[in-house]
């Protein structure tokens, strides 16, 4: 059974506004919380395609969504591959897509090394079947320079140089194999006196590198938009500024109107707006939700609608 609480659930339902018999795609199914709320609104014939790269998440979602399993199509796949999955499953109309980019509570409490609060192997792969690179290999085998780049580029870690120096000194003595080892190395170098644990950004940076997350988000947004039906909506929940920046910039780019100079009577730029913004600013969690689910504190929801060109 899942322990995950879906973030911004009321807001997702309000703005996506699921209706009877509409088809939805949940690109990151997780524990199935968002999917369940959508399925409650899209009966009797609305289909939900649920994707997740983590096969354990699929199995847990099947329990959560048991009541609706005759209307759910499951796919153990990355959202980057949404076009292929839609084609393979013969789904010809997609009214809305949800992309929740956060880790689920199940993953944080699992055994793949996502959390520095547990003593697990340094893995951090969403899909252990398709991804070969692990966090252990990065920590032990990457050069100091590359490690520093990863911490800065993936997490904006301003203590990257100190943390990498401590990691390099430690791995000279013995290989760093567990989350506890890595967290203790960082905490010894950067005392834990801040609002967040000093290992937080390092773990974020490693997870992003292992799973190629930034590139996947950029490609996934394009692929989602391509398969979305005209007037369909795309909702994206991000959890840190770098991720949100990718979403914001893509939505802005695809919302541009023709950019030809006004004196040119015939458009030659071949660019017309594909999207209309539903949320001018990102929607954030309420104080009530943050109190009941602290993970929602950093969540940002952006929603756009595809235009018929």
Secondary structure, DSSP 8 states (H G I E B T S, - for coil): ------TTHHHHHHHH---TT--EEESS-TTSHHHHHHHHHSTTT--EEEE-S-HHHHHHHHHHTGGGGGGEEEE-S-GGGHHHHHHHTT-----EEEEE-S--HHHHTSSSS--TTS--BS---S-TTT----HHHHHHHS-HHHHHHHHHHHH--TTHHHHHHHHHHHHHHS---BHHHHHHHHHHHS-S-SSS-TTHHHHHHHHHHHHTHHHHHHHHHHHHHHHS-TT-EEEEEE-SHHHHHHHHHHHHHHT----S-TT-SS--S-----EEES-SS-EE--HHHHHH-GGGGG-EEEEEEE---
